[in-house]
Amino acid sequence: MANAQQIPVLPGELGDVPGWFPALDQTLFTWFLERQEALGQRGDLLELGAYMGKSAILLGRHQRPGETFTVCDLFESDAPDGANQAETSKSYASLTREAFERNYLSFHDALPRVVQGPSSVITQEVSPGTCRFVHIDASHLYEHVYDDIGAARDLLVPDGIVVLDDFRSEHTPGVSVATWEAVLNRGLRPVCLSTQKLYGTWGDPAEVQEELLAMLRAREDCGLSVQEAAGHRLVRVRARGMKPPAFPRSRHYVEPVEVAVAAPASTPARKRSRPRQLALDLLPPVVTRAVRQMRRPRAGGGLARPRGGAAHR
């Protein structure tokens, strides 16, 4: 018998979308994008590697009229080389373009511009110097990340922000090598480091760093440290019970139904048998009190001893 086709689960909130996008990075994405908007900085948005669309959904909310948001991912297409194909088959076997688009359209009325293919084609699809924000979360192989960083440098406006995912995860050493190589040899200037991502620019980071530090120091839900290395000021931030920023619910959100829980019925008082009640009524009060004292539960369980009685051994 063929298995019944599974009905896809439609997300009600951003947290329902599968993917690795911690509250700290949601907060930082939102801050950088809102800062650009407040300053009137113009430019397109770009994401290399979308998975199920969690970060793309947040990015899409900051696309302004006249701007283009481009998402580039292999989805279910073949990778350009054997090593990339092995990586894709191992980590992203369940990823399909249909799943991404279904999740994205749960929160937005229209899709971004989707380029289905390897990230190496992006410079043929996006014009140089047109992007204000680029998120790189595609292949973890050094050669591919190296090229993705070069593409971001060419596509960003002078003060644009690039975000590199998995730059210090133990299972992605290729990303780490390519990232720090770009910092040391290719002009990339770190703005801040989260537990998962490096935020950088090829412009002057001083002003945006100062504003970011002021924002972070005013919060009580994050830890902060500033270090110097190889002539760069490294702002490190980590979450401390941080909650993600407010985000609109999807069109599929359903308010939870509160189920009333009936209070437990009280245990009816145990009625004494008629002979027993009669005996207590006829006994002298001092004897009645002694009987009741003997039947009263002790703190450790069992029946209380009458006062003055000896303990059993």
Secondary structure, DSSP 8 states (H G I E B T S, - for coil): -----------SSGGGS-S---HHHHHHHHHHHHHHHHTT---EEEEE--TTSHHHHHHHTT--TT--EEEEE-TTS--SSHHHHHHHHHH-TT--HHHHHHHHHTT-SS--EEEES-GGGHHHHS-TT-EEEEEE-S--SHHHHHHHHHHHHHHEEEEEEEEEETTT-TT-HHHHHHHHHHHHHS--EEEEE-SSEEEEESS--HHHHHHHHHHHHT-SSEEEEEEEETTEEEEEEEESS---------TT---------------------HHHHHHHHHS-HHHHHHHHHHHSB-TTSSB---TT-----
